Amino acid sequence: AGRVIRGKRVTDNSKLTVADISTPDQYQRQRPAVRRAMIDYKKNRRVALGPHVTLHFEDMMTMRYQVQEMVYAENLRGDDAIEQELAAYNPLIPDGTNLKCTLMIEVSDPDQRHQILRDLLALEQHVGIQVDGHEPVMASANNDSAESAPSKTSAVHFLCFEFQPAMIDALFKGASCSLFSNHPAYRCRVDPLPDSVSHALSQDFTPTKAH
């Protein structure tokens, strides 16, 4: 399976290149339609986990949109500048055996937000996905670019969930899965994930040879 990007077909686990990104002038004409389409597309890739946490599952489409918005907002025109953006965002594209997401802790009140970020220290180590009939897959975090402090967590984390082949097989066969946090201060679970979300996320995997 693959997706068409700027007239060429790419595999789902490919990475973006400069050739995939429109110039700011080209994108300006497309932007209203692209933004409307992306809002709809992201609905099935966003999951609220409890009252304060949202996971945005990324893929080539969402990352292309993110890079395109950065190029447009900063009026980037040289290949070197675009390559820097790609270097930052390509690692968030799934590799065929995993799911990758941006976890955001969202609290509108500043004082409450400060306290919650303290309470949820190390939250990124306590988030997992469980395919029905299999062991949970706990997230690994890449927080190189996240602001952090010893006494509180960051409001943004970049997570990866690495799946075993048997789990991927089960998902392709229609197994349900759940998302959870077992953090002592934030225990919650989405069980099961909505069918529309499970279907969207299954597209991030490369089928095994059995399929």
N, C-alpha and C positions, 0 to 999 in steps of 0.2 A: 504494500500500500504506500501511497505517497500523496503529497499535496503539490499543487501548482503554485509557484511563486515567481512572479514576473515572467510568465511565459515558459518556464521550464519546470519539469517535475523533479522533486527532490524526495528522498526517503525520509521517513518520519524521524530518524535519529541523526539526520544531517545537522551541520552547524551552518549558521548564516555567514555569508561572505559580503564583501562590498557590493558585488553585483546584484545582491538581493535588495539593496536599499535605494530608494528613489532620492533624487535631489530635493532640497527644500522647495524649489519651484514646482517640481512635478507633484510632490506630496501635498502642497497647498491646495491644488485642484481636487485631489482625491480625499482630502482629510475629512470633510463632513460625512461622506458615505462610509469611509473606513471606520470612523469613530462610532457611528451607529451600529455597524456590523460587529465591531469588537465588543461593545456593551452587551449585545445579545449573545455573542460567542462565549464571553466570560461567565455568563450566568451559570453554566453547567460545569465551571471549573473553580467555583468559589464555594467554600463551606464554612459556615459559622460554627465554631466549637465553643459552646458556652456563651456567656454574655459579653465577653471582652476580646475574644480571639477569633480571627478569620484567617483561613488558609486559602491562598490564591495559587492554584496549581498551574505551573507554567509549561509551555511547549513552544515549538518553533513559531507559531502564529502570534502568541502573546509577546514573545521576545522580539520578533520582527517589529511589532507595533511599538514596543517600548523603545527600541533603538530608533525607529523612524520618528517618534515624537521627540526624542533627544536631539536628533539631527535637525529637525525642524525648529525646535525651540532655541537651539544654540547656533543655528545657521551654519552648520558644519558642511564644508564643501570639499575638503581634501581627503584623499584615501587614508592618510595616516590618522587623521582625527576620527574617522569612522571606524578604523581598525581598533582604536582604543576603546570605543564603545562596544564593539563586537567582543573584544577580549573580556570585558566586564560581564556581558550578558549571555554569551554563548554557553558558559558553564551551567546556566540554569535551564538549558534545553535537555530533556530526558535522553538517555542513551540507549533505550530499548529494553533495559532490565530494571528500570527504576522510575519513580515519580519524584518530581522536584517541585518545590513550592516556596512561596514567600509567606511567612507567618507574620501577621501584624497584630499587635496588641493595641486596641483602640478604646480609649477612654477620653471623653470630652472634657471633663473637669480636671484642671491641672493638678490640684492637690490630690484628688483621688487617683489620678494617673501615676503620680510619683509614688504613692503608697502601694499601688497594685504592682508596679514594676519592681518594687522591693520585695513584695510578697511572692512574686513569681520568679524569683531568682532561679536560674537553671531550668526554666520551663522547657526549653528546646530539647532537653535530655529526657523529657517525659511524655513526648507526643509519639503516638504510634498508629499504625493501620493494621487491621487484622482481617485477612481473608478467611471466610467461613471454613472451618475444619483445619486451619493451619495456625502455627505460632505467630504471635504479633511481630510486626516489623517496626522496630523503633527507629526514629529519625536520627540521622547524623547531621550535624550543623556545620555550616561554613559561615562564620561570622567575622571574616577578616575585615569587611567594610562596615560592620555594625558598631555603633557607639555602645560601649559597655562600661561597667564599673564593677568593682568587687562586691558592692553591696546591693546592686540591682541589675535586672536584666535589661536588654535592649528592647525597644518597641518593635523592632524588625529583625527577623531571623530568616536565613536561607537554609532550607532543609532538603535532605535527600532521603528517600525510602528505597532501599535496595531489596528486590524481590528474588526469591528462589524460583527456578524453572517450574516447579510443581505449583507454586502459587499463581504464576502467570497462566499456566494451563487451566487452572481452576477458574480464573477470571474470564478467560475466553469461553469457558463452558457455561458461564452465567452465574458463577458463585457470587454471593453477596459479600460485602466487606463493610467494616466499621472503622470509624476514626475516633480516637480517644486521647485524653490526657489523664495520666495517673499521678500528676504532681500533687503533693499533699495539700496544697492550698488551692488547687484548681482541678478537682476530679469531675470529669464530664465525658459524655460519649454520644456520638451520633451513630445509631445502630438500627437499621442499616443505612448506608449512604443512599440517597435517592437514586432510582434507576438511571435517570438522565445523567447524573454525575458519574456513576459507575461506568456507564457506556462511554462517556467522554474520556475518562481517565484510562480506560482499557486501550484506547487508541494510541496511548503513549508507549505501549509495549510492542516489541517485535515478537510475533508468534514463534513458538519453538518449532523444531522440525516435525513434531507430531501434528502440527497444524499447517 
